[in-house]
Amino acid sequence: MKFAPMNYHYLRYPIKKFLDKVERSPFDSIDLYCSAPQLNIFDYPLDRLIELDRDIRRRHLKVMAMTPENCTYPVNFCTQDTVTRQSSIRYYQRAIDTAEFLGCPNVQISTGFGYFDQPRDEAWKYCRESLEQLDSYCRRKQVRLLLEELKVTTTNVLITSRDVAEMLDEIGSPWITGMLDTDQMTYAGETVDDYFDHLGERLWHIHFNDRGHTVPGHGDFPMKEYYDAIKGRGYGGTVSFEICDRRYYCDPDKAIDDIVSWLRKNTHELEDE
């Protein structure tokens, strides 16, 4: 498997602090979380993007995936509100453009939501139609979308791996694939095998986090069991660590050190580093 840290827990610092830490770590790839002030997809000057690309390449790093801010105000590509839905599609269009420029092959996209007091079928339809539009753009740009479900408290559209598989079936595109987030998975009462059974070869990426999107070993999830199950299914793709809990904001470098320690203690993934 190919592992990469994400910069979510570095949002109180310049992006260069994150890049410097990754350069000193065993990792050579990053999952680039896109949010102000580091990388604001809504409004990011070209000169800053060129500088970011240079900073990444200067450290001999690659961008494994990009994770734009998803399903939070004002991004929602499944909503019944036409203005919000169309602006959200433009937002992801810009994310795809940014990924292409940075040489990044994957952009993560989390399901939006429909009004909770209106039929789910409407939001499902808008989800499919929005993704079909983005699929046309992804084909041209050669950038893949990684579709993620969310918790039932966040969405009423895609909640389980079976939901993601059904949506992928309806779209039928190699440029929109599924992913697994261990926190979302456990909350929904699913297992690693559920994802592989439902998505098969369309499982393209994994967020490997402990409960509450914490560092593996800092929560109560059986992360070693999850790792063994993923390995046991023959997965050799990309894995990133979406560390979102604010406990890591004060010392984000230590979180990466703790990730490395967990991998070395529980896996053989870093033996050749």
Summary of the structure (lengths in Angstrom):
residues: 273
radius of gyration: 17.7
end to end distance: 13.2
largest distance: 53.0
contacts: 921
relative contact order: 0.14
helix: 46%
strand: 16%
